Amino acid sequence: MATRQNNAKPTAGKKAQAGEIRPAKGKLGVMIPGMGAVATTFVAGVEAVRRGLAQPIGSLTQWGTVRLGKRTDGRSPKIGELVPLAGLNDLVFTGWDIFEDDMYSAASKAGVLEKSLLDQIKPFLQSVKPRKAVFSHDYVRKLDGPNVKKGKNKMELAEQVREDIREFRKSSGAERLIVIWCGSTEIFLQPGSAHQSVQAFEKALVKNDESIAPSMIYAYAALSEGVPFANGAPNLTVDLPVMLELSRRNEAPICGKDFKTGQTLLKTILAPGFKARMLGLGGWFSTNILGNRDGEVLDDPGSFKTKEESKLGVLEHILQPKLYPELYGQLYHKVRINYYPPRGDNKEGWDNIDIFGWLGYPMQIKIDFLCRDSILAAPIVLDLVLFLDLAKRSSELRCRGIQEWLSFYFKSPMTVPGLYPEHDLFIQLMKLKNTLRYLRGEELITHLGLEYYD
Ligand SMILES: NC(=O)c1ccc[n+]([C@@H]2O[C@H](COP(=O)([O-])OP(=O)(O)OC[C@H]3O[C@@H](n4cnc5c(N)ncnc54)[C@H](O)[C@@H]3O)[C@@H](O)[C@H]2O)c1
């Protein structure tokens, strides 16, 4: 049973609630591998909101409502009134990083938030210090840092991360935990034999198998401890049979991958629109300049390839060229990312879109998005933390492994093998809200609407 009051009035069509949802009681511990631009903007932002210094703009969990019943019923509770979510005051934080900077100096170096804001919450940010990271230069070739764990093999490193998790659970007094990867993009890897089962993976950990990247070690540790894991980068990490097996076995929900921010967010807003109107697409050229550490990491071809794969899949899935060969069969889709230090975190993304209409007449659309990547990513981190925690407390969701209803937040949403991902932002939002309705036994909204004309 939920503790929060559901302010919405019951409707005639209400079904039984789908399973039980435990209350969001006590503290929720957020553990973040990678205390860089995204992580610090998220944590500093939560604290600024808690102190009444700013507003959590861009966060669905903080602003979103869900319509229940008919359009004429006038029932639209806030998401936090429909399902029990942890409150911002319940959140406590820790992280891991290869650099020794606490959250104040990491946020200052990231240069996303103004110093005047960071200074108002300085002691709080300074109290969040990085734990030693599991890291190898072989997987992120542009980085090296001193704050790194040592162990005789990868299994020992995994044990150390598990110990960090248990220690934080105790020292913070958190009732529940979430791990969310905000670390750098690792080199491109493909699933191999070591990833096919828990047994194979554990053997490979002991043998220091090179197909096991550091992010997978964090994921293995979290899921082994029954802690849900979200993946904000395009790395494979939890997108592997071994992780699905662990996730289901230990009822630790997983989701990923790669936060859907700037350019891809716009793509998944615009492309469904072109397709809805059956306008053709000849080409979509996307280029970016950015100068933060993420940009530097992506300057390495290995890390860029991981990101490129994640960004390219989007249009193919939305446009379905096999169903519409005349409209989308010849689409030329190109994505470039260029490291350009003067820009810092304030990325500039250009899109040139070649569309064609009636009788094949060509038109062009140009977009110049002066975007702030981490400002768009931070509310995603908040929502994922709160929703994954909801999933863990829901008897209906926690045993399912992949949380496809959270596709809304990802460039490359995870699905079970054989199922294509849903990329259209509006379908993703409908899926998310229908999941919340379903959990509470509310009627799903189909938008049929014939009943208004009876
Ligand atoms: N900023 C966005 O909008 C956005 C959008 C989608 C995805 N992402 C992804 O999120 C991640 C974080 O982005 P960012 O802008 O904060 O990057 P960042 O470079 O500022 O921060 C990443 C941090 O991770 C640390 N790190 C790297 N490997 C680690 C490891 N094994 N263990 C612990 N720490 C490790 C780095 O030292 C760094 O401090 C990147 O993978 C990025 O591609 C970001």
PDBQT file of the ligand as one rigid body, heavy atoms in Angstrom, charges set to zero:
ROOT
HETATM    1  N1  LIG A 501      25.889  15.427 -20.461  1.00  0.00    +0.000 N 
HETATM    2  C1  LIG A 501      24.904  14.819 -21.089  1.00  0.00    +0.000 C 
HETATM    3  O1  LIG A 501      23.963  15.427 -21.425  1.00  0.00    +0.000 OA
HETATM    4  C2  LIG A 501      24.986  13.369 -21.373  1.00  0.00    +0.000 A 
HETATM    5  C3  LIG A 501      23.997  12.820 -22.180  1.00  0.00    +0.000 A 
HETATM    6  C4  LIG A 501      24.017  11.462 -22.448  1.00  0.00    +0.000 A 
HETATM    7  C5  LIG A 501      25.015  10.685 -21.897  1.00  0.00    +0.000 A 
HETATM    8  N2  LIG A 501      25.981  11.254 -21.144  1.00  0.00    +0.000 N 
HETATM    9  C6  LIG A 501      27.016  10.384 -20.649  1.00  0.00    +0.000 C 
HETATM   10  O2  LIG A 501      27.102  10.515 -19.247  1.00  0.00    +0.000 OA
HETATM   11  C7  LIG A 501      28.443  10.318 -18.853  1.00  0.00    +0.000 C 
HETATM   12  C8  LIG A 501      28.860  11.473 -17.967  1.00  0.00    +0.000 C 
HETATM   13  O3  LIG A 501      28.901  12.680 -18.715  1.00  0.00    +0.000 OA
HETATM   14  P1  LIG A 501      29.619  13.961 -18.109  1.00  0.00    +0.000 P 
HETATM   15  O4  LIG A 501      29.360  15.064 -19.036  1.00  0.00    +0.000 OA
HETATM   16  O5  LIG A 501      29.308  14.086 -16.681  1.00  0.00    +0.000 OA
HETATM   17  O6  LIG A 501      31.164  13.513 -18.268  1.00  0.00    +0.000 OA
HETATM   18  P2  LIG A 501      32.385  13.937 -17.352  1.00  0.00    +0.000 P 
HETATM   19  O7  LIG A 501      33.614  13.601 -18.146  1.00  0.00    +0.000 OA
HETATM   20  O8  LIG A 501      32.238  15.315 -16.832  1.00  0.00    +0.000 OA
HETATM   21  O9  LIG A 501      32.257  12.966 -16.079  1.00  0.00    +0.000 OA
HETATM   22  C9  LIG A 501      32.544  11.619 -16.136  1.00  0.00    +0.000 C 
HETATM   23  C10 LIG A 501      33.321  11.272 -14.886  1.00  0.00    +0.000 C 
HETATM   24  O10 LIG A 501      33.467   9.859 -14.832  1.00  0.00    +0.000 OA
HETATM   25  C11 LIG A 501      34.729   9.586 -14.267  1.00  0.00    +0.000 C 
HETATM   26  N3  LIG A 501      35.034   8.194 -14.576  1.00  0.00    +0.000 N 
HETATM   27  C12 LIG A 501      35.411   7.651 -15.752  1.00  0.00    +0.000 A 
HETATM   28  N4  LIG A 501      35.549   6.321 -15.608  1.00  0.00    +0.000 NA
HETATM   29  C13 LIG A 501      35.217   6.022 -14.329  1.00  0.00    +0.000 A 
HETATM   30  C14 LIG A 501      35.155   4.820 -13.598  1.00  0.00    +0.000 A 
HETATM   31  N5  LIG A 501      35.461   3.665 -14.171  1.00  0.00    +0.000 N 
HETATM   32  N6  LIG A 501      34.765   4.878 -12.311  1.00  0.00    +0.000 NA
HETATM   33  C15 LIG A 501      34.445   6.052 -11.713  1.00  0.00    +0.000 A 
HETATM   34  N7  LIG A 501      34.509   7.236 -12.369  1.00  0.00    +0.000 NA
HETATM   35  C16 LIG A 501      34.887   7.206 -13.662  1.00  0.00    +0.000 A 
HETATM   36  C17 LIG A 501      35.637  10.618 -14.891  1.00  0.00    +0.000 C 
HETATM   37  O11 LIG A 501      36.802  10.796 -14.137  1.00  0.00    +0.000 OA
HETATM   38  C18 LIG A 501      34.732  11.844 -14.852  1.00  0.00    +0.000 C 
HETATM   39  O12 LIG A 501      34.896  12.608 -13.683  1.00  0.00    +0.000 OA
HETATM   40  C19 LIG A 501      29.267  10.163 -20.131  1.00  0.00    +0.000 C 
HETATM   41  O13 LIG A 501      29.422   8.813 -20.423  1.00  0.00    +0.000 OA
HETATM   42  C20 LIG A 501      28.381  10.785 -21.160  1.00  0.00    +0.000 C 
HETATM   43  O14 LIG A 501      28.609  10.296 -22.465  1.00  0.00    +0.000 OA
HETATM   44  C21 LIG A 501      25.977  12.570 -20.860  1.00  0.00    +0.000 A 
ENDROOT
TORSDOF 0
